[in-house]
Amino acid sequence: MKKLAIVLLIVMCYACGSDPIPKPKAYLRLEYPTPQYARISTQLPFTFDKNILADDLSQIKISRDQKSVGLDLNYSQLKGTIYLTYKSVNNNLEDYLLDAQNITQKHTQKADEITEQKFIDAKNRVYGMFYEVGGNAASQSQFYVTDSINHFVTGSLYFYAKPNYDSILPAADYLKKDIQHIMETIKWKE
């Protein structure tokens, strides 16, 4: 019996044969369709181009205080939503700017970095700021645009999953370009 155990042990040691080979490094490759945009017009006092990948517009939500109107652009394929909120300025521009900046700064607890990119379209009177949030923050992109007199729009990107920056990076990059396109194509109706 002892001899059989020794023979089995020797066979097991040499039966494996070759040395283990590590798996090559691989990266998740997600491909999204080339964005195609269509001009949309809603009850809101502005228009913009929406990526046709976004679902049909959900119901326009009017807040309880009647001071703001929200519009959600749902990207069910990417499991994310761009939330847009419109407010009439009514001499509150400074408060709205501070509020938009503070909302972005709340993400510094989880963010690795927050980069700012100014946006100026003097021809169409659209001025704003785009914030890209790096790391495992709840929102990867925030922005606001205004004409400085009548209109103020804020927007933010959220995904339906717990933030894991490496996993959502391809979708976040794709939607970041959509947000920038929204900013570039906003036109006030007045």
C-alpha positions in Angstrom: 0.0 0.0 0.0 2.9 2.3 0.8 4.5 1.6 -2.5 1.3 2.4 -4.3 1.0 5.8 -2.5 4.6 6.7 -3.4 4.1 5.7 -7.1 0.9 7.8 -7.2 2.7 10.8 -5.7 5.5 10.6 -8.2 3.0 10.2 -11.1 1.1 13.3 -9.9 4.2 15.4 -9.7 5.3 14.6 -13.2 1.9 14.3 -14.8 1.3 18.0 -14.8 4.1 18.4 -17.4 4.7 22.0 -18.3 5.2 25.1 -16.2 2.2 27.4 -15.8 1.9 30.2 -18.4 0.4 33.5 -17.2 -2.6 34.7 -19.2 -1.8 37.7 -21.4 -3.1 41.1 -20.3 -6.4 42.0 -21.8 -8.7 45.0 -21.7 -12.4 45.2 -21.9 -13.4 46.4 -25.4 -16.7 48.0 -25.6 -17.8 49.5 -28.9 -20.6 52.0 -29.2 -22.2 53.2 -32.4 -21.0 56.5 -34.0 -23.2 59.2 -32.5 -26.0 60.5 -34.7 -27.8 63.6 -33.4 -31.2 65.0 -34.1 -32.5 68.5 -33.0 -35.2 68.2 -30.4 -37.6 70.8 -29.3 -39.6 70.5 -26.0 -41.7 72.7 -23.8 -38.4 74.0 -22.4 -37.2 77.5 -23.5 -34.2 76.0 -25.3 -33.5 73.4 -28.0 -30.5 71.1 -28.4 -29.3 68.1 -30.4 -29.9 64.7 -28.8 -28.0 61.5 -29.6 -30.5 59.0 -31.1 -29.0 56.3 -28.9 -30.8 58.0 -26.0 -34.2 56.6 -25.4 -37.3 58.6 -26.3 -37.6 61.5 -24.0 -39.1 60.6 -20.7 -41.8 62.8 -19.2 -40.7 66.3 -18.4 -40.8 66.6 -14.7 -41.8 69.9 -13.1 -40.5 70.3 -9.6 -42.8 71.0 -6.6 -41.7 74.5 -6.2 -42.4 75.4 -9.8 -38.9 77.0 -10.1 -37.2 74.4 -12.2 -38.0 71.9 -15.0 -36.1 68.7 -15.4 -35.5 66.5 -18.4 -33.9 63.1 -18.3 -32.0 61.6 -21.3 -31.9 57.9 -20.6 -29.3 55.7 -22.3 -30.6 52.3 -21.3 -28.0 50.5 -23.5 -25.2 52.2 -21.5 -27.1 52.0 -18.2 -26.8 55.8 -17.6 -28.8 59.0 -17.6 -28.0 62.6 -18.3 -30.2 64.8 -16.1 -30.9 68.3 -17.3 -32.5 71.0 -15.2 -33.6 74.4 -16.4 -34.2 77.4 -14.2 -35.2 80.9 -15.1 -32.5 83.3 -13.8 -34.7 86.0 -12.2 -31.7 87.8 -10.6 -30.4 84.6 -9.1 -27.5 83.9 -11.4 -24.8 84.1 -8.7 -26.8 81.7 -6.5 -27.2 79.2 -9.3 -23.5 79.4 -10.3 -22.5 78.7 -6.7 -25.0 75.9 -6.4 -23.7 74.2 -9.6 -20.1 74.5 -8.5 -20.9 73.2 -5.0 -22.7 70.1 -6.4 -19.6 69.3 -8.4 -17.3 69.9 -5.4 -19.3 67.4 -3.3 -17.8 64.7 -5.5 -14.2 65.5 -4.3 -14.6 63.0 -1.5 -14.5 60.1 -4.0 -13.0 61.8 -7.0 -9.3 61.4 -8.0 -9.5 64.7 -9.8 -12.0 67.3 -11.2 -11.0 69.1 -14.4 -12.8 72.2 -15.6 -13.3 73.3 -19.2 -14.8 76.7 -19.9 -17.4 76.9 -22.7 -18.1 80.1 -24.6 -20.4 80.5 -27.6 -20.8 84.3 -27.8 -22.7 84.1 -31.1 -25.6 82.2 -29.4 -25.1 83.7 -25.9 -24.3 80.4 -24.3 -21.6 80.4 -21.6 -20.8 77.7 -19.2 -18.4 75.2 -17.6 -17.9 71.5 -18.1 -16.5 69.4 -15.2 -15.0 66.0 -15.7 -14.8 64.0 -12.5 -12.2 61.2 -12.4 -12.3 58.3 -10.0 -15.1 56.4 -8.3 -17.4 59.4 -7.9 -21.2 59.1 -8.3 -21.2 61.4 -11.3 -18.4 61.5 -14.0 -19.6 64.7 -15.7 -21.3 67.8 -14.6 -22.0 71.1 -16.5 -23.9 74.3 -16.6 -24.7 76.8 -19.3 -26.4 80.2 -19.2 -27.1 83.3 -21.2 -26.3 85.3 -18.0 -29.7 87.1 -18.1 -32.7 84.8 -18.5 -31.7 81.1 -18.7 -29.7 78.6 -16.6 -29.3 74.9 -17.4 -27.4 72.4 -15.3 -26.7 68.8 -16.2 -25.1 65.7 -14.7 -24.3 62.2 -15.7 -25.2 59.2 -13.5 -25.0 55.5 -14.1 -27.3 52.8 -12.7 -24.4 51.0 -11.0 -22.1 51.5 -8.1 -19.3 53.7 -9.4 -16.2 51.7 -10.6 -14.3 54.1 -12.7 -12.4 51.5 -14.7 -15.6 49.6 -15.6 -17.7 52.6 -16.7 -14.9 54.6 -18.3 -15.8 53.7 -21.9 -19.5 54.6 -21.4 -18.5 57.7 -19.4 -16.2 58.9 -22.3 -19.0 58.3 -24.8 -21.5 60.2 -22.8 -19.0 63.0 -22.1 -18.9 63.7 -25.8 -22.7 63.8 -25.9 -22.8 66.3 -23.0 -20.3 68.5 -24.8 -22.4 68.2 -27.9 -25.5 69.3 -26.0 -23.6 72.3 -24.7 -22.5 73.2 -28.2 -25.9 73.0 -29.7 -28.1 74.6 -27.1 -30.1 77.5 -28.5 -32.4 79.7 -26.5 -35.9 80.0 -27.9 -36.7 83.6 -27.0 
